[in-house]
Amino acid sequence: MNTPAPAPVPADDRDWTAVITDGCAECGFRPFDPAQVADRIREGTRRWLPVLQRPDVAVRPVPEVWSPLEYACHVRDMVRLLGERVKSMRDQQDPVLADWDGNAKAVQLAYWAADPGTTWEDLERSTRRTVAILDSVPAQDRGRPGRRSDGTAFTIDSLGQYIGHEMEHHLHDVRG
């Protein structure tokens, strides 16, 4: 059965990079010791399981806000993407990190119609892979740089903060 696409979610044009240093007043995120990134991501992933088991997981609270299932799919893809970015930064000299449009990815992969169990398995797999990549970076290389196409610079450590915020912010969005 094909589930029809819901109304598009308005684009979020905020620059979220400030959370790396300033935290996030919206969700309560505070920057943490970069050595804790792997544990924070694993803990956040565990918190998604009860969210994905809700009977109303695919129901949007209002038409212009993603359902918990859509948020979980987004987090799964962001964890995967940010792991790939850390790998690029580990393996290349100051790579330019490709643009990524989360709303376009949501439409392309029909987040609203995803299977919650498969989403959970994929999130766990993405988390394990990203944590393994983070763990493979020697301490002396955690300051290696990478840049978004708009010129915003990250280090592996600051990207770890970004990954941590992404996980925790969207758990806040779904109150998970």
N, C-alpha and C positions, 0 to 999 in steps of 0.2 A: 504494500500500500504506500502510495506517495503522499507525504504530508505536505500540504501547500505551504509555501513560504509566507511567513508572517510579514507584517509591515517592517520596512528597514528601520534599524536603530540609528538615530542621528549620530553623525561622526563626532568623535571626541577630539578636539583640536588642541587640548591642553598639552603643554610640554611637561611631562611627568619627571624629568630628570632631576628637578630640585629635591625630590624625596630622598635622593642618594645622600645628601648632606643635611637637609632641613627636616626630614621626616614628613609625615602626612597628617595634617590635622583632621582630615576627613575620616580616615580609618584608624588613626592612632599609631601608625608605624613609626618607629624610631630606628635610625641607623644603628647597626650592631657590629660587633667584632667580626671582621671578614672570615676569621677562622670558623665561625658558626654557620656560614652559609649552607653547607651541606645538611647540617642538622635542621636548620630552619625550613629548608625546602622539603626534606623528608617529613617533618612534623606537619607542615601545611598540606602535603599530599594526603597524609592519614586523615586529616580533617575533612577532606572532600568525600570520603566514602559515605558517611551518613547523609551528606547532602545529596549524593547521587542515588541514595536508596529512598528518598522521599517519594510518596505516591504522586505528588504534583511537581516533580522535578522539571518537567517540560513546560510548565505554565508560566507565562510572563506575568509579573505583578501589574504591569500596565503595558500597553502595546509598544511603547518606545524604549522599554528596558528589557534586556535579555533575561531569559529564564535562568534558573540555577544550572540547568543542563548546558545552555549556551555559554554561560560563564565558565563552566568546567572545561568545555571544549576549547575555549579561548586560552585558559590557563595551561591546558595540556600542550597546545601549540606554541604558546609563549615559552614555556619551560624548554621545549624541544629547540625552538629557534635560538633562545639565549644560550643554550648549551653549545649549539653549533657556532655561535658567535665567539664564545669563550675559546673553543677549539681553534677558530681562525686566528684569534689574537695570540694564542699560545704558539701556533705554528707559522705565523706570518709576521712580517714587520709592519706594524701600524696599518692593518687592513681597513678599507672602507667597507662598512657594514651595509648591506643592501636594505633599501626601504621595505617596509612591511605594512600592509593595510589590514588590520584586524577585522574590520567590517567586511571587506572584500573576501577575506578568507572564510568568514562565517557563512557568507552566501555560497561561495564556491563549494564548501564542504557540508552545507545544509546542517549546521549545528543544531537547529531546532528539531531535526529528525533523527539525531544520533541515538544510538543505543546506550543507555546509562552504564550498563555493565562493561561494554566494550570501551566506553570513554574512560571508566575507572582503570581498566587494564592498561590502556594506552597512556594514561597519566602516570601510572606507576612505572611503566617502562621508560617513558620520557624522563621521569625523575631519576631513575637509576642511571640512565645514560648521562644525563647532565651532571649528576653528582660524581660519576666516574671521571668525567672530563675535568671538573673542578679539582678533584683529588689528584689528577695527573699533573697539575701545574706546580712546579717547585716554588717554594716560598719566595725565592729571589726573583721569580718571574711574574709575580702577581700584580706588579705595576705596569706590565706590558700594555701598550695602548692600542686602541682601535677607534674609528670615527664613524659616526653616522654620515649619510650623504649631505646633511645640512651643516657638517663640521663639528657637531657636538662630540667631544672626546670622552671616552670611557677608559678605565683600566679594568683589568680582570676583576680586581676587588670591587670597584664601583659597579660593575655589571652584576656582580654577585648581590650587591645591595638592591639593585633594580629587580633582579629575579625574586629576591625575598619579598620586596614590596608587592610585586605583581601577584604573587601567591596570596599574601595576607590581605591585600586590598580587596581582591575579588571574593575571598571568604567573608570579608566584612559586607560586601555588596549582597551576598546571599544569607548573611547572618549564620555562617557555618562555624 
